[in-house]
Amino acid sequence: MDLGIKGRRAIVCASSRGLGRGCAFSLARAGVDLVVNGRDAAALEKTAAEIRETTGVKVTAVAADVSTPEGQAALLQACPDPDILVNNNGGPPFKDFRELDREAMLAGVTMNMVTPIELIQKVVGPMAERKFGRIVNITSVSVKMPIAGLDLSSGARAGLTAFLAGVARTLAKDGITINAILPGFINTDRMRSGISATARMQGRPEDEFAAERAATVPARRFGTPEEFGEACAFLCSAQAGYITGQSLLIDGGLYNGAF
């Protein structure tokens, strides 16, 4: 399927690995030129090289922390007027809410709520002038289905979703869409590290615990970053211009609800 975005320009945050990497690859296969980003320069350069070799699109790697003003400035210097913005960032680690002090809570909100809003503020002007913009925010299934120990991440991402619900409607007339993708159990390094940590705490074999976790998903497996990336690319497509203000679950049916 031709997504109608060949030649467009995208910034994909935190895209050296995991979900962001999946999104970057899918956009590149659709012919989109990319700015990819991550804090691990070696991993980032490896991903950028693989995307170039596989797809032939232009890929610019920006090693930076997107949560900092300097990191955001570096991204926008590499691509001042993107057609597509994919907001993604690492989340706070598993922790009992009683262990969270003010500094940790403010850092979590900055990473998972303030940072994407700041980037959106900076890119929507040129998007509105061109009457085309696609913004996708990677949040989490925990926005709809709280997960104990991820309270800070869940709260910050839910705050982002609520903040942008009204914003999305005000920008729709300018050809700009804002949507969120809520991953469930996707087979990434972050998910695997969580499984490892929990298995260690419970004194259980990691493979056994992973199989038990996968069995809780109606699809009876973990999702892949490639599946996730394809959904992201569609929301960035020309055909998705009438979809905005929505939260798309990609969780294999894990969230048990009708709405």
HELIX and SHEET records of a PDB file:
HELIX    1   1 GLY A   18  ARG A   29  1                                  12    
HELIX    2   2 ALA A   41  THR A   55  1                                  15    
HELIX    3   3 PRO A   69  ALA A   78  1                                  10    
HELIX    4   4 PHE A   97  GLU A   99  5                                   3    
HELIX    5   5 ARG A  102  VAL A  109  1                                   8    
HELIX    6   6 THR A  110  VAL A  114  3                                   5    
HELIX    7   7 THR A  115  ARG A  130  1                                  16    
HELIX    8   8 VAL A  141  VAL A  143  5                                   3    
HELIX    9   9 ASP A  151  LEU A  171  1                                  21    
HELIX   10  10 ALA A  172  ASP A  174  5                                   3    
HELIX   11  11 ASP A  189  GLN A  202  1                                  14    
HELIX   12  12 GLU A  206  ALA A  215  1                                  10    
HELIX   13  13 PRO A  225  LEU A  235  1                                  11    
HELIX   14  14 ALA A  238  ALA A  240  5                                   3    
SHEET    1   A 7 VAL A  59  ALA A  63  0                                        
SHEET    2   A 7 ASP A  33  GLY A  38  1                                        
SHEET    3   A 7 ARG A   9  VAL A  12  1                                        
SHEET    4   A 7 ILE A  84  ASN A  87  1                                        
SHEET    5   A 7 GLY A 133  ILE A 138  1                                        
SHEET    6   A 7 ILE A 176  PRO A 183  1                                        
SHEET    7   A 7 SER A 247  ILE A 250  1                                        
END                                                                             
